[in-house]
Amino acid sequence: MTERKYFGTDGVRAVAGEFPLTPAWVMTLGAAAGEVFKRRNPRASVVIGKDTRQSGDMIEAALAAGLTSRGVTVVHVGVLPTPGVSYLTRHLGADAGVVISASHNPYQDNGIKFFGPGGQKLSDATELEIEAAIDEVPALPPVTGIDLGSVTNYAEAERIYLGFLRGHAPDLTGLKVAMDCANGAAYRVGPKVFQAAGADVFAVYTTPDGRNINRGCGSTHLEHLQRLVREGDYDLGVAFDGDADRALFVDSRGNVVHGDHMLLLGARARGEAAVVTTLMANMGLEVKLKEAGARLERTAVGDRYVHERLHEQGLTLGGEQSGHMLFLDVSPTGDGVLTALLTLGHMRELGTTLDELHDDLVMFPQTLVNVRVADKKAISRDGAVQAAVAEAEARLNGRGRVNLRPSGTENLIRVMVEGPDEAEIHEVARTLAGVVEARGQGG
């Protein structure tokens, strides 16, 4: 596949105000995207939503200017979770959707992520087409007069999305819930839908000021929520990230209940034959799924790869430890609030609690060693390293697993070893890391 210049695995992301997220470049991106969408539909429309970052307004205005300059109609849906924008894109029959967010990153960062007409992530081929069109923008003939696009504000967006969520909400009457909204996109939607389902909700981090999104809160900072649940005698806690496409729980004792737990619960409740997760999922999940009659399929790290495998295999349930879950029979993209509702529905359906789920899924000890090397690509082909991996796997003899993967951003090899005996996996990891280091210095 052709290497992408601007789009990463989850859209364009950078420090807002720095290249490429400058107003001028974003406007050019909007014009390029508009040109591509107009090739498919001369009356193209694009839905734009955002999280609560200070820079969201600037980027939204620049992107809309670029899109309308090529004759595209822009529909603003305001602050809404990423999956809400996905839902509105397909609900309104738009040609594309855009989320302006950097997910769980600090507020200085921002990003631009496109959805296709069905609310799914934009295809690689279309992203490449937009990138190619960026260079063509200066030479495009001007669009003027009646052919210019327009901007409308869709005031019903939140209500429509809440209706979708309520349609999948279980009866939560009597449940006492602490909720961390990360000062992000779910700060209104999360509490509203849980309260409508009957839960007694105490929500925190619901006062975004443009600069406090994810700051010491949300699904990447669970410490406050854990303390709140323990001290406030709540049944459970739930936390979303900045754009609310993921969710994590804590049980009544403050223990973290993450994606591996939710996959196990979902597989049991839904009677799944197989679930898809990544290389980082704990082997304890694999053991428990086997007991439930389900197989586990692993992909590279990233929800994009989980999504691809689900489609390839005709499966519906997948996710990551981070709480980015996929229920493709319900939504084409990860949805933190929906994930929380479905998980609690599964819990009630099976007559269990998050405490029991946490204790049932015994996590195998796991260790991760980062080894700096000269050429991370060469390591995977190195004969001595391959022999060391085979020796490590033979020593574990099916009781554990070994995984070597290159860092996506640095010249590092991540050596992961997992198994039931903590002392043994640390020894295996040290031995394997030593071989990688010795072979990698000369590479």
WOGIVEN-V867036 format. One record per run of one state. SS is the DSSP state (2 for helix, 1 for strand, 0 for the rest). FROM is the first residue (numbers start at 1). TO is the last residue. Records with the same first field share a line. If there is no record, write none. Layout:
SS=FROM-TO, FROM-TO
//
This chain:
0=1-7, 9-10, 16-22, 41-44, 51-55, 70-72, 80-81, 92-95, 101-108, 116-120, 122-123, 135-136, 140-144, 148-150, 154-156, 167-175, 181-188, 197-199, 205-222, 233-235, 241-246, 251-255, 258-258, 271-273, 279-282, 292-294, 300-302, 314-316, 320-324, 328-335, 351-353, 361-364, 373-375, 380-382, 397-399, 407-411, 420-421, 441-443
1=8-8, 11-15, 45-50, 73-79, 96-100, 109-115, 121-121, 151-153, 176-180, 200-204, 236-240, 247-250, 256-257, 274-278, 295-299, 317-319, 325-327, 365-372, 400-406, 412-419
2=23-40, 56-69, 82-91, 124-134, 137-139, 145-147, 157-166, 189-196, 223-232, 259-270, 283-291, 303-313, 336-350, 354-360, 376-379, 383-396, 422-440
//
